[in-house]
Amino acid sequence: ATDASPTVWLKLDWNTSGRSMEYFWDPDTGQTLWTEPAAPDRISDLEAMPEQVATLAERVKALQVLLAEEQRRAEQEQRQQQLEEQLAASFSPGEPSASSSAEAAAPAEVAVGTGAATSSSFRGATSSFFGNSAFASATFHQIGR
């Protein structure tokens, strides 16, 4: 028993003297058969190829859509996890209060201005804390030193 994959034969017509006769050609080896190949070999027909190519194109498009959706979902999950980690770190015990750690916070979390109020937004920080599509605005003011 061999592990070789089945041969794919191309079904063609031989026309001579007004008579048509089927034959099968292996494009990989150039071999020709005048009788239908036995299983597990496969037969491909030129007339069926446009339909097969169209089906393949539809499947490729569907895969592209699925891959794009999966990539967006994975990126969203990654952003969600990062926000949950940031939120957990900001509320962990033993951390300095927000008023004493405002300058040490990451610029994306709090921007310390020159006395003017700075506005920031938290979008969907965690599904358990804010909800899946929650939006909360926060205004930060510089606290005297």
C-alpha positions as CSV (number, residue, x, y, z in Angstrom):
1,A,0.0,0.0,0.0
2,T,1.4,3.4,-1.0
3,D,0.7,6.7,0.7
4,A,0.8,8.6,-2.6
5,S,-2.1,10.9,-3.3
6,P,-4.5,9.9,-6.1
7,T,-3.8,11.1,-9.6
8,V,-6.0,13.7,-11.1
9,W,-6.8,13.0,-14.7
10,L,-8.1,15.6,-17.1
11,K,-11.1,14.3,-19.2
12,L,-10.8,15.3,-22.8
13,D,-12.5,14.5,-26.1
14,W,-10.8,13.0,-29.2
15,N,-12.6,14.0,-32.4
16,T,-11.8,12.1,-35.6
17,S,-14.0,11.6,-38.6
18,G,-17.0,13.2,-36.9
19,R,-16.8,10.7,-34.0
20,S,-16.0,11.9,-30.4
21,M,-14.2,9.6,-28.0
22,E,-13.3,10.4,-24.4
23,Y,-9.8,9.9,-23.1
24,F,-8.0,10.9,-19.9
25,W,-4.7,12.7,-19.6
26,D,-2.4,13.1,-16.6
27,P,-0.8,16.6,-17.0
28,D,1.9,15.7,-14.4
29,T,3.3,12.7,-16.2
30,G,1.8,13.1,-19.7
31,Q,0.3,9.6,-19.5
32,T,-2.9,9.0,-21.5
33,L,-5.7,6.5,-20.8
34,W,-8.5,5.5,-23.2
35,T,-10.6,4.0,-20.3
36,E,-11.8,5.8,-17.2
37,P,-9.2,5.7,-14.4
38,A,-10.0,3.6,-11.4
39,A,-10.5,4.8,-7.8
40,P,-8.9,6.5,-5.9
41,D,-7.8,8.5,-8.9
42,R,-9.9,11.6,-9.7
43,I,-11.2,13.0,-12.9
44,S,-11.4,16.7,-13.7
45,D,-13.5,18.0,-16.6
46,L,-12.7,21.2,-18.5
47,E,-16.4,22.0,-18.7
48,A,-16.8,21.8,-14.9
49,M,-13.7,24.0,-14.2
50,P,-15.4,27.4,-14.4
51,E,-18.0,26.4,-11.9
52,Q,-15.3,24.8,-9.6
53,V,-13.2,28.0,-9.9
54,A,-16.2,30.1,-9.0
55,T,-17.0,27.9,-6.0
56,L,-13.3,28.2,-4.9
57,A,-13.4,32.0,-5.2
58,E,-16.6,32.2,-3.1
59,R,-15.0,30.0,-0.4
60,V,-11.8,32.2,-0.4
61,K,-13.9,35.3,0.0
62,A,-15.8,33.7,2.9
63,L,-12.5,32.8,4.5
64,Q,-11.2,36.3,4.1
65,V,-14.3,37.7,5.9
66,L,-14.0,35.1,8.7
67,L,-10.3,35.8,9.1
68,A,-10.9,39.6,9.3
69,E,-13.7,39.1,11.8
70,E,-11.5,36.8,13.9
71,Q,-8.6,39.4,13.8
72,R,-10.9,42.2,14.9
73,R,-12.3,40.0,17.7
74,A,-8.8,39.1,18.9
75,E,-7.6,42.7,18.8
76,Q,-10.7,43.7,20.8
77,E,-10.1,41.0,23.4
78,Q,-6.5,42.1,23.7
79,R,-7.5,45.8,24.2
80,Q,-10.2,44.6,26.7
81,Q,-7.6,42.6,28.6
82,Q,-5.1,45.5,28.7
83,L,-7.8,47.8,30.0
84,E,-8.8,45.3,32.7
85,E,-5.1,45.0,33.7
86,Q,-4.8,48.8,33.9
87,L,-8.0,49.1,35.9
88,A,-6.9,46.3,38.3
89,A,-3.6,48.0,38.8
90,S,-5.2,51.4,39.5
91,F,-7.4,49.8,42.2
92,S,-4.9,47.4,43.8
93,P,-4.4,47.7,47.5
94,G,-1.2,49.3,48.7
95,E,-1.0,51.7,45.8
96,P,-0.7,55.4,46.4
97,S,-3.9,57.4,46.0
98,A,-4.7,59.0,42.7
99,S,-3.9,62.5,44.0
100,S,-0.3,61.5,44.9
101,S,0.3,59.3,41.9
102,A,-1.2,61.5,39.1
103,E,2.2,62.4,37.7
104,A,3.4,58.7,37.8
105,A,0.3,57.5,35.9
106,A,0.7,56.5,32.3
107,P,0.0,59.4,29.9
108,A,-2.9,57.5,28.3
109,E,-4.6,57.2,31.6
110,V,-4.1,60.7,33.1
111,A,-2.7,63.8,31.5
112,V,-1.4,66.3,34.0
113,G,-1.8,69.8,32.6
114,T,-0.6,73.2,33.8
115,G,-3.5,73.8,36.1
116,A,-6.2,73.4,33.4
117,A,-8.7,70.5,33.5
118,T,-7.8,67.6,31.3
119,S,-10.6,65.3,30.0
120,S,-10.3,61.6,29.3
121,S,-12.7,58.8,28.4
122,F,-12.8,55.1,29.4
123,R,-14.5,52.9,26.8
124,G,-15.5,49.4,27.9
125,A,-12.8,49.1,30.4
126,T,-14.1,45.8,31.7
127,S,-17.2,43.9,30.9
128,S,-17.7,43.2,34.6
129,F,-17.1,46.8,35.8
130,F,-18.5,49.0,33.1
131,G,-20.4,46.6,30.8
132,N,-19.7,45.6,27.3
133,S,-20.3,48.9,25.6
134,A,-20.2,51.4,28.4
135,F,-18.7,54.8,28.1
136,A,-17.7,56.9,31.0
137,S,-16.2,60.4,30.9
138,A,-13.8,61.6,33.5
139,T,-12.2,65.0,34.1
140,F,-8.9,65.2,35.9
141,H,-7.7,68.4,37.7
142,Q,-4.1,69.0,38.8
143,I,-3.9,68.9,42.5
144,G,-1.6,71.2,44.3
145,R,1.8,69.8,45.3
